[in-house]
Amino acid sequence: MAVYTDIAEDDLKWFLTEYDAGTLLSYKGIAEGVENSNFLLHTSKDPLILTLYEKRVEKTDLPFFLGLMQHLSARGLSCPLPLPRRDGALLGSLSGRPAALISFLEGMWLRKPEAKHCREVGRALAEMHVAGDGFELKRPNALSIDGWQTLWEKSEARADEVEAGLQDEIRGELDFLAAAWPKGLPAGVIHADLFPDNVFFLGDALSGLIDFYFACNDLLAYDVSICLNAWCFEKDGAYNITKGTAMLEGYQSVRPLSTEEIAALPVLSRGAALRFFLTRLYDWLTTPEGAMVTKKDPLEYLRKLRFHHQVGSAAEYGLSL
C-alpha cells in the first residue's frame, strides 16, 4: 500500500454518494507498499479501504483481482471484499484513477513473526490455493521468466550503481533460470505477494489475507517459495530453518506437495528471490523523490538469492523428506 495520488475531500464525498457507505467522517493515506494509492476511511457506517489503482496496474486486470476476492471469500477464506456501487459495479473513478472501496479487515501485520505464525501462514496459503480452484477468470503471471527479463532491461544500465558487478551476476542468473525453470507442476491461482504486511493477525490467530493485486495463475509451489523468502529469513540475512519447517508443515497439513514440487523448491526459491530483487531494484532507481512511499532495499533479496545458490535440496528449507 502507498499514496501516489492525493484526493480532495469534496471529490471523495461525491465518490461515496455512489455507494451505500455512509457519511465520510475522516480519511488518511496509508504509506506502506509500492503499488497503489490507499486510504483508510472512517464513515458513519463501517471503516473502509479506498484503493486508487496506479499506472503499474492494468485496468483490464481489475475484474480478476476484485472477482478473486469475492470467489475466495465465498469459499470461506478470510479476505477483504470489494463494496459494490449502487449500480452494482465494483469499480469507480476518483482523481483520474480507477478506484474501489474494499471492506476493512480487522487485525495487524506482525513486525517480528515467529515460527507459530509461519505455520499459520503456510496453512492459509494452502487454503487459498484450494479455495482458488474453480475461479474462472485467468491472469498470466506478468512477473515470471519473461517479465523478469523485461524488468531487468529497464534497470540493467544503472545496476552497478547499487553494487559493483551486478550486471554480470544478474545476467547469469536470468540465463540459469530460463534453462532450469520447472514445467508441468500443479498450477492455479497464487497470491504472489504474501509478505508479512499482507497477512493480518489478531493476537496469534491469523485473521485474514489482503492485497491480491499481484494474484495470477502460476505454479502453486512458486507461491510457497515466495513465502519462504518473505517469512523465513532474519534481519541479519540468515535463513531460519525452524520458521521454514513450520511454514512447510502448515502448508502440507492442507495441501501436500508432490515429489516434483519438492524437488523444484530450490530453483523456485531462486526465482522468487530474483523477482523481488528486480522489482525492488527498479523502484529503488525510479521512484520519484517526495512520493509518500517506503522504498525497499533490493540488496536484501540479492543476499537471499545468493543463499539459494547453496541449497541442494528442499530439506535445507526445513522440509521433512
DRENDO-1510 file (C-alpha; in Angstrom, 1 decimal, always signed):
<recs>
REC; n; res; u; v; w
REC; 1; MET; +0.0; +0.0; +0.0 .
REC; 2; ALA; +1.1; +3.6; -0.6 .
REC; 3; VAL; +0.0; +7.1; -1.7 .
REC; 4; TYR; +0.9; +8.3; -5.1 .
REC; 5; THR; -2.3; +10.3; -5.9 .
REC; 6; ASP; -3.8; +12.6; -3.4 .
REC; 7; ILE; -7.5; +13.2; -3.2 .
REC; 8; ALA; -9.6; +16.2; -2.3 .
REC; 9; GLU; -12.2; +15.8; +0.4 .
REC; 10; ASP; -15.1; +17.2; -1.7 .
REC; 11; ASP; -14.2; +14.7; -4.5 .
REC; 12; LEU; -14.1; +11.8; -2.1 .
REC; 13; LYS; -17.5; +12.8; -0.6 .
REC; 14; TRP; -19.0; +12.9; -4.1 .
REC; 15; PHE; -17.4; +9.5; -4.9 .
REC; 16; LEU; -19.0; +8.0; -1.7 .
REC; 17; THR; -22.5; +9.0; -2.9 .
REC; 18; GLU; -22.3; +6.2; -5.4 .
REC; 19; TYR; -22.1; +3.7; -2.6 .
REC; 20; ASP; -24.1; +2.7; +0.4 .
REC; 21; ALA; -21.1; +3.5; +2.6 .
REC; 22; GLY; -22.4; +6.1; +5.0 .
REC; 23; THR; -21.1; +9.7; +5.5 .
REC; 24; LEU; -17.4; +10.4; +5.5 .
REC; 25; LEU; -16.0; +11.2; +8.9 .
REC; 26; SER; -12.3; +11.2; +8.2 .
REC; 27; TYR; -9.6; +9.7; +5.9 .
REC; 28; LYS; -5.9; +9.3; +5.8 .
REC; 29; GLY; -3.3; +7.9; +3.4 .
REC; 30; ILE; -1.6; +4.6; +4.1 .
REC; 31; ALA; +2.2; +4.9; +3.4 .
REC; 32; GLU; +3.2; +1.3; +3.1 .
REC; 33; GLY; +3.9; -0.7; +0.0 .
REC; 34; VAL; +4.8; +0.4; -3.6 .
REC; 35; GLU; +1.9; -0.3; -5.9 .
REC; 36; ASN; -1.4; +1.6; -5.5 .
REC; 37; SER; -2.6; +4.7; -3.5 .
REC; 38; ASN; -4.5; +3.6; -0.4 .
REC; 39; PHE; -6.6; +5.4; +2.2 .
REC; 40; LEU; -8.3; +4.4; +5.4 .
REC; 41; LEU; -11.8; +5.8; +5.5 .
REC; 42; HIS; -13.9; +6.2; +8.6 .
REC; 43; THR; -17.6; +6.6; +7.8 .
REC; 44; SER; -20.9; +6.7; +9.7 .
REC; 45; LYS; -21.2; +3.0; +8.9 .
REC; 46; ASP; -18.0; +0.9; +8.7 .
REC; 47; PRO; -14.3; +1.7; +8.1 .
REC; 48; LEU; -13.2; +1.0; +4.5 .
REC; 49; ILE; -10.1; +0.9; +2.4 .
REC; 50; LEU; -10.2; +3.1; -0.7 .
REC; 51; THR; -7.8; +2.0; -3.4 .
REC; 52; LEU; -6.8; +4.1; -6.4 .
REC; 53; TYR; -5.1; +1.9; -9.0 .
REC; 54; GLU; -1.9; +3.5; -10.3 .
REC; 55; LYS; -0.3; +3.1; -13.7 .
REC; 56; ARG; +1.5; -0.2; -13.0 .
REC; 57; VAL; -1.8; -1.9; -12.5 .
REC; 58; GLU; -3.7; -2.6; -15.8 .
REC; 59; LYS; -7.3; -1.6; -15.6 .
REC; 60; THR; -8.1; -4.8; -17.6 .
REC; 61; ASP; -6.8; -6.8; -14.7 .
REC; 62; LEU; -9.1; -5.3; -12.1 .
REC; 63; PRO; -12.0; -7.7; -12.7 .
REC; 64; PHE; -9.7; -10.6; -12.0 .
REC; 65; PHE; -8.5; -9.1; -8.7 .
REC; 66; LEU; -11.9; -8.0; -7.4 .
REC; 67; GLY; -13.6; -11.1; -8.6 .
REC; 68; LEU; -11.0; -13.3; -7.0 .
REC; 69; MET; -11.6; -11.7; -3.6 .
REC; 70; GLN; -15.3; -12.4; -4.0 .
REC; 71; HIS; -14.6; -16.0; -5.0 .
REC; 72; LEU; -12.2; -16.7; -2.2 .
REC; 73; SER; -14.5; -15.2; +0.4 .
REC; 74; ALA; -17.4; -17.3; -0.8 .
REC; 75; ARG; -15.1; -20.3; -0.4 .
REC; 76; GLY; -14.5; -19.4; +3.3 .
REC; 77; LEU; -11.1; -17.7; +3.1 .
REC; 78; SER; -10.9; -14.6; +5.2 .
REC; 79; CYS; -10.0; -11.7; +3.0 .
REC; 80; PRO; -11.3; -8.2; +2.1 .
REC; 81; LEU; -14.4; -7.8; -0.1 .
REC; 82; PRO; -15.0; -5.1; -2.7 .
REC; 83; LEU; -18.0; -3.0; -1.9 .
REC; 84; PRO; -20.4; -2.7; -4.9 .
REC; 85; ARG; -21.7; +0.7; -6.1 .
REC; 86; ARG; -25.4; +1.4; -6.2 .
REC; 87; ASP; -25.4; +0.4; -9.8 .
REC; 88; GLY; -23.7; -3.0; -9.0 .
REC; 89; ALA; -20.3; -2.2; -10.4 .
REC; 90; LEU; -17.2; -2.9; -8.3 .
REC; 91; LEU; -15.1; -0.2; -9.9 .
REC; 92; GLY; -15.5; +3.6; -10.0 .
REC; 93; SER; -13.2; +6.6; -10.8 .
REC; 94; LEU; -11.6; +9.1; -8.5 .
REC; 95; SER; -8.9; +11.7; -9.1 .
REC; 96; GLY; -8.3; +10.4; -12.6 .
REC; 97; ARG; -7.7; +6.8; -11.4 .
REC; 98; PRO; -9.8; +3.6; -11.3 .
REC; 99; ALA; -10.9; +3.3; -7.7 .
REC; 100; ALA; -12.6; +0.7; -5.5 .
REC; 101; LEU; -13.9; +0.6; -1.9 .
REC; 102; ILE; -12.8; -2.5; +0.0 .
REC; 103; SER; -14.0; -3.8; +3.3 .
REC; 104; PHE; -11.7; -3.2; +6.3 .
REC; 105; LEU; -10.2; -6.4; +7.8 .
REC; 106; GLU; -9.5; -6.4; +11.5 .
REC; 107; GLY; -6.0; -7.2; +12.6 .
REC; 108; MET; -2.4; -6.1; +12.4 .
REC; 109; TRP; +0.6; -7.4; +10.5 .
REC; 110; LEU; +3.5; -8.7; +12.5 .
REC; 111; ARG; +6.8; -7.0; +12.7 .
REC; 112; LYS; +8.5; -10.0; +14.3 .
REC; 113; PRO; +6.8; -13.2; +13.2 .
REC; 114; GLU; +7.6; -16.4; +15.0 .
REC; 115; ALA; +7.6; -20.0; +13.8 .
REC; 116; LYS; +4.0; -20.4; +15.1 .
REC; 117; HIS; +2.9; -17.5; +12.8 .
REC; 118; CYS; +4.7; -19.0; +9.9 .
REC; 119; ARG; +2.8; -22.3; +10.4 .
REC; 120; GLU; -0.5; -20.4; +10.2 .
REC; 121; VAL; +0.7; -18.5; +7.1 .
REC; 122; GLY; +1.6; -21.8; +5.4 .
REC; 123; ARG; -1.8; -23.2; +6.3 .
REC; 124; ALA; -3.6; -20.1; +5.0 .
REC; 125; LEU; -1.7; -20.1; +1.7 .
REC; 126; ALA; -2.6; -23.7; +1.1 .
REC; 127; GLU; -6.3; -22.9; +1.9 .
REC; 128; MET; -6.1; -20.1; -0.6 .
REC; 129; HIS; -4.7; -22.4; -3.3 .
REC; 130; VAL; -7.5; -24.9; -2.6 .
REC; 131; ALA; -10.2; -22.2; -2.5 .
REC; 132; GLY; -9.0; -20.7; -5.8 .
REC; 133; ASP; -9.9; -23.8; -7.6 .
REC; 134; GLY; -12.8; -23.2; -10.0 .
REC; 135; PHE; -12.2; -19.4; -10.3 .
REC; 136; GLU; -13.0; -18.9; -14.0 .
REC; 137; LEU; -11.0; -15.7; -14.8 .
REC; 138; LYS; -7.4; -16.2; -15.8 .
REC; 139; ARG; -4.4; -13.8; -15.4 .
REC; 140; PRO; -0.9; -14.9; -16.5 .
REC; 141; ASN; +1.9; -14.0; -14.2 .
REC; 142; ALA; +3.5; -10.9; -15.8 .
REC; 143; LEU; +6.4; -11.2; -13.3 .
REC; 144; SER; +7.7; -14.6; -14.3 .
REC; 145; ILE; +10.6; -15.5; -16.6 .
REC; 146; ASP; +9.7; -13.2; -19.5 .
REC; 147; GLY; +8.7; -10.4; -17.2 .
REC; 148; TRP; +12.0; -10.6; -15.3 .
REC; 149; GLN; +14.0; -10.1; -18.4 .
REC; 150; THR; +11.8; -7.1; -19.4 .
REC; 151; LEU; +12.2; -5.6; -15.9 .
REC; 152; TRP; +15.9; -6.2; -15.9 .
REC; 153; GLU; +16.3; -4.3; -19.2 .
REC; 154; LYS; +14.9; -1.2; -17.5 .
REC; 155; SER; +17.4; -1.3; -14.7 .
REC; 156; GLU; +20.5; -3.0; -16.2 .
REC; 157; ALA; +22.4; +0.1; -17.3 .
REC; 158; ARG; +22.3; +1.5; -13.7 .
REC; 159; ALA; +22.6; -1.7; -11.7 .
REC; 160; ASP; +26.2; -1.3; -10.9 .
REC; 161; GLU; +25.3; +1.9; -9.1 .
REC; 162; VAL; +23.7; -0.3; -6.4 .
REC; 163; GLU; +26.5; -2.8; -6.2 .
REC; 164; ALA; +29.6; -3.3; -8.4 .
REC; 165; GLY; +29.3; -6.4; -10.6 .
REC; 166; LEU; +25.5; -6.7; -10.5 .
REC; 167; GLN; +25.1; -6.5; -14.3 .
REC; 168; ASP; +27.1; -9.7; -14.9 .
REC; 169; GLU; +25.7; -11.5; -11.9 .
REC; 170; ILE; +22.1; -10.9; -12.8 .
REC; 171; ARG; +22.5; -11.7; -16.5 .
REC; 172; GLY; +23.9; -15.1; -15.5 .
REC; 173; GLU; +21.1; -15.7; -13.0 .
REC; 174; LEU; +18.5; -14.9; -15.7 .
REC; 175; ASP; +20.2; -17.4; -18.1 .
REC; 176; PHE; +20.2; -20.1; -15.5 .
REC; 177; LEU; +16.6; -19.7; -14.5 .
REC; 178; ALA; +15.4; -19.6; -18.1 .
REC; 179; ALA; +17.0; -23.0; -18.6 .
REC; 180; ALA; +16.2; -24.6; -15.3 .
REC; 181; TRP; +12.6; -23.3; -14.6 .
REC; 182; PRO; +10.3; -26.3; -13.9 .
REC; 183; LYS; +7.4; -27.2; -16.2 .
REC; 184; GLY; +4.3; -29.3; -15.6 .
REC; 185; LEU; +4.0; -28.7; -11.8 .
REC; 186; PRO; +0.5; -28.2; -10.3 .
REC; 187; ALA; -0.8; -24.7; -11.1 .
REC; 188; GLY; -3.7; -22.5; -10.1 .
REC; 189; VAL; -4.4; -19.1; -8.6 .
REC; 190; ILE; -1.5; -17.8; -6.5 .
REC; 191; HIS; -1.2; -14.7; -4.3 .
REC; 192; ALA; +2.3; -14.0; -5.5 .
REC; 193; ASP; +3.0; -11.3; -2.8 .
REC; 194; LEU; +2.2; -12.8; +0.6 .
REC; 195; PHE; +4.6; -10.8; +2.7 .
REC; 196; PRO; +4.1; -10.1; +6.4 .
REC; 197; ASP; +2.3; -6.8; +5.7 .
REC; 198; ASN; -0.3; -8.7; +3.6 .
REC; 199; VAL; -1.2; -11.1; +6.4 .
REC; 200; PHE; -3.2; -9.9; +9.4 .
REC; 201; PHE; -3.3; -11.4; +12.9 .
REC; 202; LEU; -5.4; -10.8; +16.0 .
REC; 203; GLY; -3.0; -11.9; +18.7 .
REC; 204; ASP; -1.5; -15.2; +17.4 .
REC; 205; ALA; -4.6; -16.1; +15.3 .
REC; 206; LEU; -4.4; -15.3; +11.6 .
REC; 207; SER; -7.4; -13.1; +10.8 .
REC; 208; GLY; -7.0; -12.8; +7.0 .
REC; 209; LEU; -5.0; -12.2; +3.8 .
REC; 210; ILE; -5.0; -8.9; +2.0 .
REC; 211; ASP; -3.6; -7.2; -1.2 .
REC; 212; PHE; -4.4; -9.5; -4.0 .
REC; 213; TYR; -3.1; -7.1; -6.7 .
REC; 214; PHE; -0.3; -9.4; -7.9 .
REC; 215; ALA; -2.5; -12.5; -7.9 .
REC; 216; CYS; -2.3; -14.6; -11.0 .
REC; 217; ASN; -2.2; -18.1; -12.4 .
REC; 218; ASP; +1.1; -19.9; -11.9 .
REC; 219; LEU; +2.8; -22.8; -10.2 .
REC; 220; LEU; +1.4; -23.3; -6.7 .
REC; 221; ALA; +4.9; -24.3; -5.3 .
REC; 222; TYR; +6.3; -21.0; -6.6 .
REC; 223; ASP; +3.9; -19.2; -4.1 .
REC; 224; VAL; +5.3; -21.4; -1.4 .
REC; 225; SER; +8.8; -20.3; -2.4 .
REC; 226; ILE; +7.8; -16.6; -2.2 .
REC; 227; CYS; +6.6; -17.2; +1.3 .
REC; 228; LEU; +9.9; -18.9; +2.3 .
REC; 229; ASN; +11.7; -15.8; +1.1 .
REC; 230; ALA; +9.4; -13.4; +2.7 .
REC; 231; TRP; +8.9; -15.0; +6.2 .
REC; 232; CYS; +11.8; -17.3; +7.0 .
REC; 233; PHE; +14.9; -15.0; +6.8 .
REC; 234; GLU; +16.1; -13.0; +9.8 .
REC; 235; LYS; +17.1; -9.3; +9.6 .
REC; 236; ASP; +20.8; -10.4; +9.5 .
REC; 237; GLY; +20.1; -12.4; +6.4 .
REC; 238; ALA; +20.2; -15.8; +8.0 .
REC; 239; TYR; +17.7; -18.4; +7.0 .
REC; 240; ASN; +15.6; -19.6; +10.0 .
REC; 241; ILE; +15.0; -23.3; +9.4 .
REC; 242; THR; +12.6; -23.5; +12.3 .
REC; 243; LYS; +10.4; -21.0; +10.6 .
REC; 244; GLY; +10.8; -22.8; +7.3 .
REC; 245; THR; +9.8; -26.1; +8.8 .
REC; 246; ALA; +6.7; -24.6; +10.4 .
REC; 247; MET; +5.7; -22.9; +7.2 .
REC; 248; LEU; +6.1; -26.0; +5.1 .
REC; 249; GLU; +4.3; -28.2; +7.8 .
REC; 250; GLY; +1.4; -25.7; +7.9 .
REC; 251; TYR; +1.1; -25.8; +4.1 .
REC; 252; GLN; +1.3; -29.5; +3.8 .
REC; 253; SER; -1.3; -30.0; +6.5 .
REC; 254; VAL; -3.8; -28.7; +3.9 .
REC; 255; ARG; -2.2; -29.4; +0.6 .
REC; 256; PRO; +0.7; -31.9; +0.5 .
REC; 257; LEU; +3.4; -31.0; -2.0 .
REC; 258; SER; +4.2; -33.5; -4.8 .
REC; 259; THR; +7.6; -35.1; -5.2 .
REC; 260; GLU; +8.2; -33.0; -8.2 .
REC; 261; GLU; +7.2; -29.8; -6.4 .
REC; 262; ILE; +9.6; -30.7; -3.5 .
REC; 263; ALA; +12.5; -31.3; -5.9 .
REC; 264; ALA; +11.8; -27.9; -7.6 .
REC; 265; LEU; +11.8; -25.8; -4.4 .
REC; 266; PRO; +15.5; -24.6; -4.6 .
REC; 267; VAL; +15.1; -23.4; -8.2 .
REC; 268; LEU; +11.7; -21.8; -7.5 .
REC; 269; SER; +13.1; -20.1; -4.4 .
REC; 270; ARG; +15.9; -18.6; -6.5 .
REC; 271; GLY; +13.3; -17.3; -9.0 .
REC; 272; ALA; +11.3; -15.8; -6.2 .
REC; 273; ALA; +14.3; -14.0; -4.7 .
REC; 274; LEU; +15.3; -12.7; -8.2 .
REC; 275; ARG; +11.7; -11.5; -8.9 .
REC; 276; PHE; +11.6; -9.3; -5.7 .
REC; 277; PHE; +15.2; -8.2; -6.2 .
REC; 278; LEU; +14.3; -6.9; -9.7 .
REC; 279; THR; +11.1; -5.1; -8.7 .
REC; 280; ARG; +12.9; -3.5; -5.7 .
REC; 281; LEU; +15.8; -2.5; -7.9 .
REC; 282; TYR; +13.6; -0.9; -10.4 .
REC; 283; ASP; +11.6; +1.0; -7.7 .
REC; 284; TRP; +14.9; +2.0; -6.0 .
REC; 285; LEU; +16.2; +3.6; -9.2 .
REC; 286; THR; +13.0; +5.2; -10.4 .
REC; 287; THR; +10.6; +6.1; -7.6 .
REC; 288; PRO; +10.4; +10.0; -7.6 .
REC; 289; GLU; +11.5; +12.0; -4.6 .
REC; 290; GLY; +8.6; +13.2; -2.5 .
REC; 291; ALA; +6.4; +10.2; -3.2 .
REC; 292; MET; +4.7; +9.0; +0.0 .
REC; 293; VAL; +6.2; +5.6; -0.4 .
REC; 294; THR; +8.6; +3.4; +1.6 .
REC; 295; LYS; +11.3; +2.2; -0.8 .
REC; 296; LYS; +12.6; -1.3; +0.0 .
REC; 297; ASP; +16.3; -2.3; -0.2 .
REC; 298; PRO; +16.9; -4.5; -3.2 .
REC; 299; LEU; +20.1; -5.9; -1.7 .
REC; 300; GLU; +18.1; -7.8; +0.9 .
REC; 301; TYR; +16.8; -10.0; -1.9 .
REC; 302; LEU; +20.2; -10.2; -3.6 .
REC; 303; ARG; +21.6; -11.8; -0.3 .
REC; 304; LYS; +18.6; -14.2; -0.3 .
REC; 305; LEU; +19.3; -15.1; -3.9 .
REC; 306; ARG; +22.9; -15.9; -3.1 .
REC; 307; PHE; +21.8; -18.1; -0.2 .
REC; 308; HIS; +19.6; -20.2; -2.5 .
REC; 309; HIS; +22.6; -20.8; -4.8 .
REC; 310; GLN; +24.0; -23.0; -2.0 .
REC; 311; VAL; +20.8; -25.1; -1.4 .
REC; 312; GLY; +20.9; -28.6; -2.6 .
REC; 313; SER; +17.5; -29.9; -1.6 .
REC; 314; ALA; +14.3; -28.9; +0.0 .
REC; 315; ALA; +15.4; -30.5; +3.2 .
REC; 316; GLU; +17.6; -27.4; +3.7 .
REC; 317; TYR; +14.5; -25.3; +3.9 .
REC; 318; GLY; +13.1; -27.5; +6.7 .
REC; 319; LEU; +11.0; -29.9; +4.7 .
REC; 320; SER; +10.9; -33.5; +6.1 .
REC; 321; LEU; +11.7; -35.8; +3.2 .
</recs>
